[in-house]
Amino acid sequence: MRMLAAALAGSLAIAAVNVSREQAESFQRKLTQIVQQAQTSNERERRTLVTEGEVNSYLRYKAGDQIPVGVTDTSIGIQPQGRLNGRAIVDLDVIRQRKGSGGWFDPMSYLTGRLPITASGVLHTADGMGRFELTSAEVSGIPIPKTFLQEIVTFYTRTSSTPDGINIDAPFELPAEIRRIDVEQAQATVVQ
């Protein structure tokens, strides 16, 4: 869940790929394989290739219960050299209602409804750890500061195990014995 949330949070511009239930099933099988490989002892490196189409198909058809309520139409674009772009429609009214108005200087008080949020950055992974380096973020095409995006991410990623939500700058442990993720054009290779 943390890896999915980090990817969504840190990489929210639309990927122009076709999605299908078949690709969603393929990604599900690959996720199951990655988890099973983590449970078996093996000295040799194991690689699993996932495509942008599979990831976006999974997000559309299978990941519903893993995506917070109020976040819809998620997509991720995978580009060379670790770059990720993502997009989601986010219900900002939910945040404002629970948080209350912050007054004139709170940007949240000026944005209402379900708006597209996009973000771009670079995913760095090595030695079982990951870090997302945000390079830009926008709401409805208007650039926003990292602190504004962080407020949205914090709100939508709070759980009982992470009451402060996910910090988009914080390094995170890769799950399932993943050593690194090699990101290339429209695909990524998970290395265990």
Helices and strands as residue ranges (DSSP letters): H 2-10, H 21-38, E 47-51, H 52-61, G 64-66, E 71-78, E 83-91, H 92-99, G 107-110, E 114-126, E 129-139, E 142-143, H 146-157, E 172-173, E 180-184, E 187-191
